[in-house]
Amino acid sequence: MVKGVVFDVKRFAIHDGPGIRTTVFLKGCPLECWWCHNPEGQAGEPELVIHGSRCIGCGACVDACPEGAISLNDTLTVTDRRLCTVCGACVEICYAEAREVAGREMTIGEVMAEIERDRAFYDESSGGVTFSGGEPLLQQEFLLAVLEACADRGIDAAVDTCGFCAWEKLDAARNYAGLFLYDLKLVDETRHRELTGVSNQLILENLKALSRTGHTIILRVPVIPGANDDAEEVRRIGEFAADLPALQRIDLLPYHDTSLEKYRRLDRIYPLTGVRRPSVERMDEVAETLRGLGLTVKIGG
């Protein structure tokens, strides 16, 4: 039985494609973007998430942990992640709901049951389901199976991808996905390597190839102050996008640091501390630059 690792299912989503949608977040991503909004989706396996502000220091998790990975320091718990096997024993015993596991195995049937719950809203709003992440194409077998199940039941499906994968994976998903939400961070390769950990050459080549097929694409560009919002990079992104024949529009996504707390819950350091959300005026300037190149632009997802 094909199973996938899912870390969230968001219902009534309105920013992940047309209409009212259910967004299914699959775990695992080949990129490590400094501004990642879903750090709990980067690793492919389940992870322990600790909500420190909820902890009441009762010590129940200390006794429950079979690996001895948790200790009590005064009234605060300390977890040694090197010893933690993410068995979930501490989660089950935590009275304050200060602990959870991000990511669980789900079957095709279980995912489809979640999707079908809001089918009436899809029909009324021309919505559907969007598979996001992480990078959903990392779990190709599972993704294709659930995409096929959606197609069999007449449910519109979209795929939100960073494009860093073998072309064959994107091409296979085209058989079932009506829309691709394609993330484009930077055209400058050196900066892309620095800020995401990988080259963008495969991403750009796949985007061009996908566009040549005539498939519907919405390009998603996060606007990150100091990373990709300077005039030269905005122009390069716009010129690249203007050459894509199947592009529906560009969605400009203003940076925000709401994921800072997520990094803390994973005991990880947030790389962009101190960066502020771009102003409304700056977002308008970026949008106008791109519109000047003949592109259709929307601010926000």
GUVO-140252 format. One line per field, with one value per residue: x, y, z of N, C-alpha, C in turn; residue in three letters. Coordinates in Angstrom, 3 decimals, m for minus. Last residue first. Example, Ala and Ser with C-alpha at 12.3 -4.5 7.8 and 13.67 -1.06 7.14 Angstrom:
BEGIN
neast <- c(12.850,13.190) .
nnorth <- c(m2.250,m5.690) .
nup <- c(7.080,7.800) .
caeast <- c(13.670,12.300) .
canorth <- c(m1.060,m4.500) .
caup <- c(7.140,7.800) .
ceast <- c(12.900,13.200) .
cnorth <- c(0.030,m3.300) .
cup <- c(7.870,7.800) .
aa <- c(SER,ALA) .
END
This chain:
BEGIN
neast <- c(m0.828,0.355,m0.288,0.000,0.425,1.295,3.806,5.178,7.001,5.558,5.053,7.490,7.302,5.006,5.910,7.826,6.126,4.469,6.356,6.955,4.509,4.273,7.562,8.572,9.400,12.886,15.261,15.853,16.943,17.247,17.612,16.904,17.985,15.910,14.032,11.515,10.584,12.092,10.843,8.351,8.955,9.431,7.398,6.815,8.067,7.544,7.631,4.928,4.829,3.293,2.511,2.079,0.144,0.359,2.576,3.329,5.760,8.104,9.390,8.842,10.544,12.955,12.266,11.749,14.247,15.660,14.375,15.017,17.795,18.005,16.716,16.244,15.102,16.325,17.580,16.725,13.517,11.951,9.130,8.618,6.673,5.219,3.378,1.181,0.479,m0.839,1.138,2.594,5.106,6.703,6.601,8.283,10.716,11.064,11.222,13.505,15.400,15.173,15.934,18.510,19.720,20.080,21.768,21.090,20.798,19.555,21.470,23.578,22.291,21.328,23.635,24.456,22.301,19.607,16.930,15.049,12.619,9.647,7.395,4.389,1.667,0.052,m3.005,m4.012,m2.454,m2.183,m0.013,1.981,3.464,5.302,6.810,8.046,9.611,11.253,13.033,13.890,13.766,12.780,10.338,8.837,5.226,2.042,m0.431,m3.969,m6.981,m10.472,m12.001,m13.029,m12.100,m9.833,m8.276,m7.711,m6.169,m3.986,m2.954,m2.222,m0.179,1.635,2.415,3.647,5.781,7.135,7.997,9.026,6.899,6.359,8.421,7.179,4.198,1.232,m1.468,m4.769,m8.056,m10.643,m13.051,m15.382,m17.169,m18.802,m16.987,m15.649,m17.714,m18.213,m15.889,m14.755,m14.094,m12.249,m9.814,m9.944,m10.095,m7.629,m5.984,m6.873,m6.276,m3.505,m2.378,0.226,2.404,3.019,4.292,5.361,4.049,4.149,3.681,1.959,m0.441,m0.486,m0.059,1.516,1.434,1.821,4.355,5.986,5.734,6.724,9.146,11.486,13.792,16.335,19.019,19.311,17.701,16.974,15.096,14.061,11.512,11.538,11.837,14.849,14.819,14.409,14.877,14.630,15.545,15.145,13.680,11.046,9.403,7.884,9.255,9.167,6.487,5.866,6.731,5.490,5.832,4.099,4.457,3.865,6.220,7.306,6.309,8.168,7.996,9.834,9.080,9.159,11.308,12.384,12.596,10.795,8.539,9.178,9.444,7.774,8.931,12.308,14.381,16.459,15.738,16.845,15.476,14.205,11.994,9.377,5.846,3.070,0.022,m2.766,m5.408,m8.435,m9.983,m12.050,m10.446,m7.130,m4.353,m3.997,m5.529,m7.535,m8.547,m10.196,m7.646,m4.606,m2.789,0.625,2.463,2.681,4.125,2.223,2.010,0.625,0.845) .
nnorth <- c(35.672,39.022,40.873,39.823,40.623,39.876,41.667,43.578,44.937,46.378,44.504,44.657,47.219,46.937,45.202,46.800,48.833,47.461,46.777,49.329,50.074,48.254,46.985,43.696,42.882,42.747,40.805,39.731,36.572,34.510,31.860,30.521,27.432,25.032,23.693,23.739,26.034,27.885,27.713,28.806,31.451,32.279,32.474,35.110,37.110,37.543,38.912,38.773,37.364,37.822,35.772,36.242,34.186,32.181,31.162,29.923,31.058,33.046,35.454,36.734,35.547,36.838,39.454,39.238,38.521,40.811,42.805,41.914,42.237,45.058,46.102,43.703,41.503,39.254,40.073,42.409,41.110,39.024,37.929,34.956,34.276,31.889,31.671,29.377,27.771,25.237,23.976,24.091,23.110,25.254,25.206,23.091,24.160,26.305,24.851,23.331,25.392,26.396,24.131,23.678,26.072,26.863,24.899,25.153,26.722,29.151,31.135,30.334,29.695,32.250,33.661,32.307,32.708,34.809,34.408,33.181,31.763,30.553,27.894,27.446,25.697,24.324,22.645,20.134,17.041,14.740,14.871,16.192,14.308,13.643,15.989,15.997,13.677,14.259,16.169,15.844,18.964,21.678,22.994,23.585,23.546,22.578,21.467,20.844,19.386,18.856,15.781,13.439,11.049,10.687,12.782,11.800,9.588,10.860,12.062,9.816,8.838,10.929,10.978,8.472,8.759,11.155,12.942,15.133,16.647,18.404,19.756,21.709,21.590,20.600,20.258,21.299,20.731,23.121,25.304,26.539,26.826,24.576,22.457,22.927,22.593,19.880,18.723,18.443,15.778,14.883,15.175,13.150,10.946,11.073,10.300,7.666,6.501,6.607,6.915,8.552,9.182,12.519,15.447,16.472,15.775,17.881,19.357,20.570,19.856,19.440,16.767,14.338,11.740,11.847,12.956,11.014,9.070,9.433,8.760,10.089,9.459,11.364,11.819,14.244,15.957,16.182,18.663,19.838,21.683,23.681,24.172,22.751,20.733,17.435,15.740,13.231,10.820,8.189,6.597,6.663,9.110,9.437,11.037,13.396,13.992,14.879,17.312,19.751,22.219,23.162,24.576,26.532,27.530,25.471,23.152,21.251,18.532,16.009,14.791,12.279,12.934,14.819,18.298,20.516,21.136,22.820,25.235,26.971,29.203,30.090,31.773,30.297,27.079,24.486,21.938,19.521,18.381,16.846,16.076,17.828,19.154,20.024,22.195,22.599,25.707,27.775,29.352,28.574,28.545,29.155,30.816,29.702,26.766,24.972,23.198,21.676,19.352,18.418,16.491,13.170,10.794,8.129,4.809,2.143,m1.192) .
nup <- c(m2.501,m3.349,m6.128,m9.445,m12.854,m16.079,m17.965,m19.404,m18.027,m16.252,m14.341,m12.998,m11.896,m10.345,m8.324,m7.072,m6.128,m4.359,m2.439,m1.481,m0.333,1.704,2.584,3.567,6.934,7.819,9.506,11.981,10.954,9.072,10.049,13.176,14.363,16.098,17.648,16.736,17.824,16.399,13.916,14.573,15.077,12.421,10.646,10.335,8.897,5.374,2.062,m0.233,m3.266,m6.285,m8.895,m12.300,m14.586,m16.569,m19.063,m21.371,m22.343,m20.912,m21.048,m18.700,m16.852,m17.471,m16.864,m14.096,m13.079,m13.824,m12.300,m9.751,m9.851,m10.106,m7.799,m5.133,m3.927,m2.939,m0.455,0.669,1.294,m0.847,m2.123,m3.905,m6.573,m8.517,m11.462,m12.588,m15.606,m17.621,m20.343,m22.633,m22.774,m22.135,m19.361,m18.821,m19.726,m17.954,m15.569,m15.977,m16.014,m13.394,m11.889,m12.788,m11.808,m9.226,m6.715,m3.147,m0.888,m0.759,m0.726,m2.412,m4.799,m5.458,m5.939,m8.254,m10.079,m10.338,m10.073,m7.262,m6.829,m7.821,m7.802,m9.364,m9.384,m12.095,m12.774,m13.062,m12.891,m14.463,m16.116,m14.784,m13.460,m15.469,m15.567,m13.089,m13.453,m15.607,m14.668,m11.230,m9.425,m8.379,m8.295,m6.168,m6.488,m6.050,m8.168,m8.076,m9.260,m9.039,m9.111,m10.229,m9.431,m10.933,m9.942,m7.375,m8.067,m9.215,m6.935,m5.524,m7.192,m7.285,m4.539,m4.203,m6.008,m5.091,m2.998,m4.223,m5.001,m2.872,m0.667,2.148,0.157,m1.669,m3.693,m3.491,m4.749,m5.382,m6.944,m7.762,m5.723,m5.632,m5.560,m3.159,m1.339,m1.542,m0.486,1.956,2.263,0.414,1.770,3.686,1.974,0.715,2.848,3.204,0.710,0.681,4.111,5.865,8.557,9.590,10.976,13.943,17.030,19.944,23.131,24.795,25.969,28.649,29.082,27.295,26.433,23.677,23.526,24.514,22.508,19.963,18.895,18.120,19.361,20.865,21.036,19.857,21.240,24.399,25.890,28.964,30.627,33.547,36.183,36.523,33.958,33.231,30.070,27.626,26.737,27.446,25.810,26.566,28.384,30.686,32.459,30.963,30.742,33.300,34.276,34.406,33.086,31.279,28.038,26.255,25.301,23.713,21.869,19.740,17.573,16.055,12.767,10.139,7.246,5.553,6.400,5.834,7.272,9.259,7.958,6.154,5.189,4.782,4.320,3.335,2.072,1.218,m0.935,m1.067,1.485,3.275,3.353,1.987,2.685,0.929,1.066,m0.477,m1.481,m3.390,m6.284,m7.507,m5.130,m2.456,m0.944,0.478,2.160,3.567,5.416,5.297,6.804,7.284,6.716,5.536,3.674,2.151,0.784,m0.957,0.000) .
caeast <- c(m1.074,m0.263,0.431,m0.869,1.007,0.161,3.373,4.042,7.536,6.189,3.973,7.144,8.446,4.982,4.823,8.234,7.215,3.883,5.680,7.994,5.059,3.287,6.441,8.634,8.451,11.511,14.734,16.055,16.526,16.995,18.727,16.284,18.260,16.761,15.384,12.339,9.934,12.346,12.243,8.442,8.571,10.492,7.938,5.938,8.879,7.168,8.280,5.794,4.534,4.375,2.070,3.055,0.468,m0.910,2.457,2.110,4.513,7.392,9.652,8.206,9.117,12.845,12.640,10.711,13.094,16.042,14.355,13.613,17.228,18.599,16.209,16.949,14.224,15.940,17.886,18.144,14.416,12.757,9.919,8.686,7.968,5.189,4.718,1.250,1.468,m1.117,0.431,1.327,4.021,6.603,5.899,6.869,10.158,10.959,10.173,12.211,15.210,14.871,14.647,17.481,19.712,18.737,21.759,21.199,21.628,18.696,20.273,23.856,23.039,20.394,22.815,25.324,22.615,21.045,17.539,16.087,13.211,10.898,8.146,5.827,2.134,1.278,m2.290,m4.441,m2.552,m3.289,m1.159,1.155,2.417,4.309,6.070,7.104,8.653,10.295,11.930,14.033,13.537,14.099,10.892,10.026,6.545,2.918,0.811,m2.828,m5.771,m9.375,m11.573,m13.396,m13.298,m10.901,m8.761,m8.480,m7.427,m4.839,m3.408,m3.318,m1.324,0.961,1.769,2.453,4.851,6.484,7.216,9.968,7.437,5.542,8.353,8.052,5.187,2.330,m0.436,m3.410,m6.992,m10.105,m11.819,m14.405,m16.198,m19.436,m17.942,m14.908,m17.121,m19.280,m16.140,m15.182,m14.924,m13.674,m10.128,m9.797,m11.195,m8.833,m5.868,m6.974,m7.657,m4.270,m2.674,m1.178,2.119,2.506,4.438,5.065,4.908,3.459,4.489,3.167,m0.327,m0.592,m1.358,1.600,1.289,0.596,3.209,5.881,5.287,5.435,8.182,10.179,13.432,14.904,18.493,20.185,17.189,18.168,15.045,15.130,12.015,11.575,10.467,13.922,15.730,13.716,15.213,14.059,15.967,15.787,15.092,11.765,10.358,7.312,9.006,10.450,7.190,5.275,7.684,4.986,6.897,3.801,4.935,2.740,5.373,7.853,5.741,7.982,7.792,9.214,9.938,8.468,10.737,11.412,13.046,12.051,8.354,8.790,10.657,7.380,7.753,11.292,13.116,16.665,15.629,16.831,15.994,15.630,12.304,10.611,7.121,3.892,1.449,m2.129,m3.984,m7.769,m9.185,m11.775,m11.545,m8.465,m5.006,m3.205,m4.337,m7.942,m7.448,m10.700,m8.940,m5.263,m3.881,m0.512,2.631,1.966,4.302,3.011,1.773,1.411,0.000) .
canorth <- c(34.390,38.036,40.907,39.944,40.485,40.023,40.531,42.922,43.939,47.107,44.836,43.440,46.858,47.816,44.805,45.544,49.149,48.098,45.717,48.554,50.865,48.231,47.912,44.836,42.712,43.208,41.245,41.161,37.418,35.885,32.563,31.186,28.867,25.440,23.936,22.642,24.794,27.687,27.303,27.410,30.604,32.352,31.128,34.358,36.260,37.784,38.203,39.571,37.003,38.325,36.149,36.155,35.424,32.854,31.783,29.446,31.203,31.799,34.506,37.248,35.196,35.385,39.112,39.658,37.633,39.512,42.874,41.996,40.889,44.171,46.400,44.821,42.645,39.251,38.804,42.107,42.267,38.963,39.166,35.606,34.889,32.476,31.797,30.625,28.025,26.472,23.762,24.808,22.136,24.878,26.264,23.010,22.971,26.560,25.848,22.664,24.555,27.258,24.798,22.668,25.760,27.053,25.671,24.424,25.531,27.962,31.331,30.821,28.668,31.149,34.032,32.374,31.371,34.807,34.014,34.031,32.622,31.075,28.855,27.200,26.888,24.299,23.897,21.151,18.375,14.829,14.069,16.956,15.002,12.651,15.568,17.061,13.767,13.177,16.602,15.362,17.530,21.055,22.637,24.424,22.935,23.693,21.100,21.686,19.292,19.637,16.865,14.731,11.535,9.689,12.829,13.045,9.389,10.015,12.892,10.619,7.998,10.523,12.133,8.809,7.636,11.059,11.732,14.214,15.722,17.208,19.595,20.775,20.968,21.505,19.493,21.666,20.393,21.772,25.040,26.107,27.908,25.900,22.558,22.941,23.927,20.819,18.681,19.778,16.413,14.765,16.027,14.551,11.200,11.351,11.649,8.631,6.574,7.348,6.170,8.477,8.401,11.177,14.425,17.024,15.235,17.231,18.541,21.315,19.854,20.827,17.324,15.771,11.959,11.229,13.682,12.267,8.777,10.034,7.672,10.585,8.633,11.244,10.578,13.160,15.448,15.864,17.456,19.913,20.428,23.600,23.893,23.590,21.735,18.594,16.005,14.440,12.002,9.094,6.775,5.401,8.921,8.679,9.651,12.844,13.549,13.634,16.211,18.682,21.663,23.505,23.595,25.779,28.431,25.754,24.474,21.568,19.973,16.470,15.514,13.004,12.080,13.876,16.915,20.303,20.346,21.472,24.451,25.667,29.394,29.035,32.378,30.985,28.531,24.996,23.272,19.542,19.415,16.672,16.337,16.624,19.453,18.882,22.083,21.903,24.509,27.246,28.854,29.176,28.202,28.082,31.397,30.574,27.613,26.315,23.290,22.970,19.447,19.299,17.219,14.445,11.475,9.348,5.780,3.366,0.000) .
caup <- c(m3.152,m2.467,m4.848,m8.280,m11.513,m15.186,m17.152,m20.035,m18.964,m17.347,m15.279,m13.729,m12.737,m11.505,m9.214,m7.714,m7.054,m5.545,m3.177,m2.169,m1.431,0.632,2.693,2.642,5.823,7.988,8.211,11.777,12.075,8.633,9.386,12.027,14.287,14.983,18.173,16.227,18.250,17.828,14.050,14.133,16.209,13.434,10.862,11.227,9.785,6.771,3.166,0.655,m1.888,m5.443,m7.550,m11.213,m13.893,m16.326,m17.745,m20.708,m23.104,m20.661,m22.134,m19.916,m16.848,m17.599,m18.236,m15.030,m12.880,m14.373,m13.763,m10.138,m9.752,m11.101,m9.136,m5.767,m4.213,m4.351,m1.124,0.734,1.362,0.366,m2.151,m2.600,m6.274,m7.184,m10.890,m11.826,m14.562,m16.890,m19.083,m22.627,m22.951,m23.551,m20.075,m18.441,m20.368,m19.386,m15.747,m15.837,m17.203,m14.540,m11.643,m13.034,m13.233,m9.782,m7.957,m4.412,m0.784,m0.763,0.084,m1.063,m4.068,m5.219,m4.787,m7.080,m9.569,m10.073,m11.339,m7.833,m5.812,m8.384,m7.002,m9.513,m8.682,m11.309,m12.518,m14.011,m12.283,m13.506,m16.562,m15.733,m12.707,m15.034,m16.745,m13.440,m12.352,m15.733,m15.530,m12.602,m9.549,m8.281,m9.592,m6.337,m6.580,m5.682,m7.503,m8.413,m8.450,m9.615,m8.227,m10.788,m8.745,m11.064,m11.320,m7.530,m7.339,m10.054,m8.056,m4.985,m6.852,m8.513,m5.172,m3.441,m6.135,m6.400,m2.742,m3.582,m5.994,m3.043,m2.111,1.471,1.035,m1.400,m3.002,m3.872,m3.815,m5.470,m6.212,m8.779,m5.929,m5.641,m6.664,m4.422,m1.481,m1.904,m1.925,1.540,3.282,0.077,0.622,4.098,2.917,m0.069,2.279,4.302,1.185,m0.320,2.900,5.487,7.368,9.864,9.957,12.628,15.981,18.838,22.224,24.467,24.507,28.187,29.441,27.626,27.874,24.197,22.973,25.260,23.875,20.291,19.101,17.669,18.205,20.552,21.612,19.391,19.972,23.613,25.063,27.971,30.084,32.095,35.730,37.290,34.499,33.788,31.469,28.214,25.983,28.396,25.451,26.720,27.282,29.570,32.835,31.393,29.536,32.816,34.236,35.268,33.918,32.670,29.014,26.810,26.088,25.031,22.150,21.157,17.689,17.295,13.707,11.213,8.278,5.016,6.570,5.119,6.057,9.672,8.249,6.694,6.046,4.678,4.741,4.600,1.917,2.588,m0.686,m1.406,0.499,2.531,4.002,2.042,2.762,1.581,0.763,0.614,m1.699,m2.052,m5.476,m7.643,m6.377,m3.059,m1.556,m0.635,1.702,3.234,4.745,5.559,5.835,7.563,7.973,5.462,4.953,2.112,1.851,m1.057,0.000) .
ceast <- c(m2.506,m0.576,m0.313,0.005,m0.075,0.641,2.129,3.466,6.421,6.807,4.504,6.011,8.111,6.148,4.803,7.177,7.674,4.947,5.050,7.375,6.101,3.818,5.479,7.385,8.558,10.681,13.260,15.560,16.839,16.506,18.502,17.318,17.630,16.896,16.369,13.775,10.693,11.761,12.584,9.868,8.635,10.186,9.043,6.442,8.024,7.926,7.622,6.343,5.454,3.993,3.295,2.372,1.604,m0.681,1.128,1.860,3.244,6.008,8.921,8.401,8.430,11.377,12.566,11.026,12.002,14.906,14.673,13.493,15.755,17.965,16.724,16.511,14.940,15.097,17.565,18.548,15.876,13.719,10.640,9.567,7.908,6.588,4.611,2.615,1.188,m0.162,0.257,0.537,2.658,5.488,5.710,6.055,8.667,10.315,9.972,11.054,13.866,14.608,14.230,16.092,18.645,18.655,20.322,21.277,21.791,19.486,19.331,22.623,23.241,21.069,21.817,24.525,23.465,21.447,19.056,16.469,14.141,11.466,9.426,6.604,3.646,1.504,m1.016,m3.651,m2.941,m3.490,m2.396,m0.084,1.493,3.153,4.987,6.206,7.602,9.227,10.848,12.811,13.816,13.920,12.256,10.737,7.656,4.334,1.644,m1.616,m4.690,m8.167,m10.369,m13.048,m13.704,m12.205,m9.926,m9.077,m8.309,m6.186,m4.344,m3.831,m2.500,m0.274,1.008,1.690,3.541,5.446,6.412,9.287,8.552,6.124,7.606,7.970,5.898,3.314,0.811,m2.443,m5.651,m9.056,m11.350,m13.036,m15.199,m18.465,m18.533,m15.869,m16.297,m18.729,m17.210,m15.504,m15.493,m14.583,m11.625,m10.218,m11.153,m10.035,m7.125,m6.883,m7.842,m5.707,m3.394,m1.307,0.617,2.237,3.889,5.346,4.445,4.478,3.604,4.048,0.860,m0.537,m1.582,0.213,1.196,0.356,1.922,4.690,5.097,4.948,6.794,9.132,12.072,14.688,17.043,19.697,18.075,17.710,16.325,15.138,13.087,12.114,10.397,12.493,14.890,14.749,14.488,14.469,15.501,16.273,15.848,13.257,11.158,8.332,8.559,10.295,8.540,6.017,7.128,5.910,6.470,4.805,4.663,3.162,4.192,6.956,6.142,7.484,7.452,9.165,9.138,9.458,10.013,10.709,11.960,12.538,9.649,8.555,10.358,8.614,7.285,10.155,11.983,15.366,15.729,16.836,15.966,16.280,13.802,10.809,8.309,5.284,2.239,m0.613,m3.385,m6.311,m8.800,m11.091,m11.131,m9.498,m6.412,m3.819,m3.472,m6.743,m7.902,m9.555,m9.328,m6.539,m4.659,m1.540,1.515,2.154,3.749,3.135,2.671,1.016,0.884) .
cnorth <- c(34.258,36.770,40.034,39.971,40.677,39.699,40.871,41.759,43.116,46.197,45.590,43.694,45.647,47.549,45.642,45.101,47.894,48.411,46.270,47.416,50.072,48.961,47.734,45.698,43.916,42.977,41.600,41.685,38.883,36.787,34.048,32.081,29.431,26.948,24.244,22.713,23.562,26.365,27.038,26.885,29.124,31.431,31.109,32.936,35.441,36.790,38.551,38.748,37.779,38.101,36.586,36.583,35.165,34.193,32.521,30.109,30.814,31.864,33.179,36.315,35.618,34.979,37.606,39.274,37.952,38.496,41.517,42.032,40.886,42.782,45.429,44.938,43.837,40.453,38.852,40.830,41.845,40.145,39.290,36.853,35.516,32.977,32.491,30.642,29.373,26.609,25.092,24.647,22.810,23.865,25.904,24.034,22.834,25.373,26.169,23.628,23.837,26.439,25.625,23.270,24.727,26.650,25.822,25.399,24.747,26.663,30.127,30.775,29.079,30.032,32.919,32.682,31.416,33.491,33.960,33.505,33.667,32.093,29.261,28.292,26.707,25.671,23.614,22.438,19.404,16.230,14.259,16.195,15.795,13.317,14.560,16.624,14.843,13.213,15.532,15.773,17.125,19.539,21.977,24.086,23.969,23.130,22.349,21.194,20.212,19.603,17.563,15.918,12.941,10.182,11.866,13.127,10.627,9.769,12.103,11.607,8.825,9.686,11.717,9.943,7.942,9.948,11.397,12.891,14.839,16.194,18.306,20.836,21.985,20.804,20.349,20.854,20.845,21.535,23.617,25.896,27.636,27.012,23.956,23.177,24.024,22.224,19.685,19.847,17.745,15.486,16.051,15.493,12.629,11.605,12.010,10.058,7.595,7.541,7.078,7.657,8.352,10.475,13.088,15.949,15.817,16.679,17.934,20.573,20.703,20.965,18.712,16.368,13.434,11.566,13.159,13.092,10.056,9.785,8.194,9.465,9.013,10.419,10.315,11.810,14.348,15.198,17.309,18.589,20.704,22.244,23.784,23.239,22.798,19.502,17.262,14.544,13.310,10.371,7.649,5.513,7.634,8.331,8.803,11.362,12.925,13.087,14.903,17.472,20.534,22.869,24.059,24.856,27.708,26.606,24.849,23.004,20.275,17.985,15.916,13.636,12.915,13.039,15.953,18.858,20.031,20.555,23.033,24.820,28.096,29.238,31.356,31.528,29.210,26.521,23.583,20.898,19.396,17.762,16.069,16.972,18.157,19.100,20.973,21.758,23.854,25.896,28.454,28.537,28.767,27.593,30.350,31.201,28.429,27.268,24.747,23.045,20.704,19.149,18.219,15.183,12.889,9.931,6.996,4.320,1.247) .
cup <- c(m3.650,m3.253,m3.845,m7.037,m10.463,m13.781,m16.325,m19.248,m19.600,m18.394,m16.483,m14.729,m13.589,m12.440,m10.481,m8.720,m7.803,m6.585,m4.450,m2.974,m2.212,m0.584,1.522,2.757,4.881,6.731,8.377,10.451,11.775,9.753,9.117,11.343,13.018,14.960,17.052,16.745,17.773,18.313,15.518,14.262,15.837,14.617,11.908,11.473,10.743,7.630,4.498,1.804,m0.953,m3.981,m6.755,m9.921,m12.910,m15.652,m17.609,m19.359,m22.357,m21.315,m21.961,m21.105,m18.141,m17.712,m18.476,m16.464,m13.895,m14.222,m14.381,m11.662,m10.126,m11.061,m10.188,m7.221,m4.817,m4.750,m2.611,0.034,1.526,0.396,m0.816,m2.708,m4.881,m6.824,m9.541,m11.161,m13.908,m15.702,m18.337,m21.348,m23.017,m23.802,m21.550,m19.204,m20.069,m20.111,m17.222,m16.046,m17.143,m15.795,m12.857,m12.872,m13.588,m11.252,m8.446,m5.579,m2.070,m0.641,0.119,m0.179,m2.613,m4.428,m4.435,m5.826,m8.303,m9.406,m11.186,m9.214,m6.411,m7.409,m7.717,m8.788,m8.558,m10.694,m11.740,m13.913,m13.336,m12.924,m15.686,m16.173,m13.619,m14.289,m16.378,m14.585,m12.625,m14.636,m15.620,m13.413,m10.991,m8.247,m9.567,m7.640,m6.671,m5.585,m7.296,m7.629,m8.996,m8.683,m8.849,m9.919,m9.200,m10.447,m11.507,m8.938,m7.447,m9.386,m8.967,m6.041,m6.353,m8.220,m6.421,m4.112,m5.424,m6.477,m3.999,m3.238,m5.437,m4.020,m2.399,m0.044,1.885,m0.469,m2.910,m3.032,m4.382,m4.414,m6.384,m8.141,m7.042,m6.025,m6.773,m5.586,m2.766,m2.126,m2.363,0.055,2.799,1.065,0.343,2.978,3.415,0.839,1.502,3.790,2.282,0.156,1.908,4.212,7.122,8.541,10.408,11.589,14.654,17.860,21.134,23.465,24.049,26.671,28.825,27.855,28.248,25.664,23.587,24.799,24.689,21.696,19.449,17.771,17.622,19.288,21.213,19.909,19.394,22.318,24.262,27.220,29.038,31.657,34.205,36.853,35.184,34.451,31.920,29.677,26.614,27.749,26.447,26.448,27.471,28.496,31.651,31.716,29.875,31.604,33.728,35.307,34.827,33.635,30.440,27.952,26.729,25.906,23.580,21.305,19.144,17.313,14.944,12.192,9.337,6.061,6.094,5.207,5.331,8.479,8.707,6.998,6.682,5.680,4.791,5.167,3.278,2.530,0.806,m1.175,0.209,1.489,3.073,2.560,2.961,1.511,1.607,0.211,m0.372,m2.211,m4.073,m6.716,m6.401,m4.359,m2.259,m1.340,0.494,2.866,4.543,4.733,6.188,6.454,8.245,6.784,4.808,3.497,1.643,0.065,0.000) .
aa <- c(GLY,GLY,ILE,LYS,VAL,THR,LEU,GLY,LEU,GLY,ARG,LEU,THR,GLU,ALA,VAL,GLU,ASP,MET,ARG,GLU,VAL,SER,PRO,ARG,ARG,VAL,GLY,THR,LEU,PRO,TYR,ILE,ARG,ASP,LEU,ARG,ARG,TYR,LYS,GLU,LEU,SER,THR,ASP,HIS,TYR,PRO,LEU,LEU,ASP,ILE,ARG,GLN,LEU,ALA,PRO,LEU,ASP,ALA,ALA,PHE,GLU,GLY,ILE,ARG,ARG,VAL,GLU,GLU,ALA,ASP,ASP,ASN,ALA,GLY,PRO,ILE,VAL,PRO,VAL,ARG,LEU,ILE,ILE,THR,HIS,GLY,THR,ARG,SER,LEU,ALA,LYS,LEU,ASN,GLU,LEU,ILE,LEU,GLN,ASN,SER,VAL,GLY,THR,LEU,GLU,ARG,HIS,ARG,THR,GLU,ASP,VAL,LEU,LYS,LEU,ASP,TYR,LEU,PHE,LEU,GLY,ALA,TYR,ASN,ARG,ALA,ALA,ASP,LEU,LYS,GLU,TRP,ALA,CYS,PHE,GLY,CYS,THR,ASP,VAL,ALA,ALA,ASP,ILE,GLY,ARG,ASP,ALA,CYS,ALA,GLU,LEU,VAL,ALA,LEU,LEU,PHE,GLU,GLN,GLN,LEU,LEU,PRO,GLU,GLY,GLY,SER,PHE,THR,VAL,GLY,GLY,SER,SER,GLU,ASP,TYR,PHE,ALA,ARG,ASP,ARG,GLU,ILE,GLU,ALA,MET,VAL,GLU,GLY,ILE,THR,MET,GLU,ARG,GLY,ALA,VAL,GLU,ARG,ALA,GLU,ALA,TYR,CYS,ILE,GLU,VAL,CYS,ALA,GLY,CYS,VAL,THR,CYS,LEU,ARG,ARG,ASP,THR,VAL,THR,LEU,THR,ASP,ASN,LEU,SER,ILE,ALA,GLY,GLU,PRO,CYS,ALA,ASP,VAL,CYS,ALA,GLY,CYS,GLY,ILE,CYS,ARG,SER,GLY,HIS,ILE,VAL,LEU,GLU,PRO,GLU,GLY,ALA,GLN,GLY,GLU,PRO,ASN,HIS,CYS,TRP,TRP,CYS,GLU,LEU,PRO,CYS,GLY,LYS,LEU,PHE,VAL,THR,THR,ARG,ILE,GLY,PRO,GLY,ASP,HIS,ILE,ALA,PHE,ARG,LYS,VAL,ASP,PHE,VAL,VAL,GLY,LYS,VAL,MET) .
END
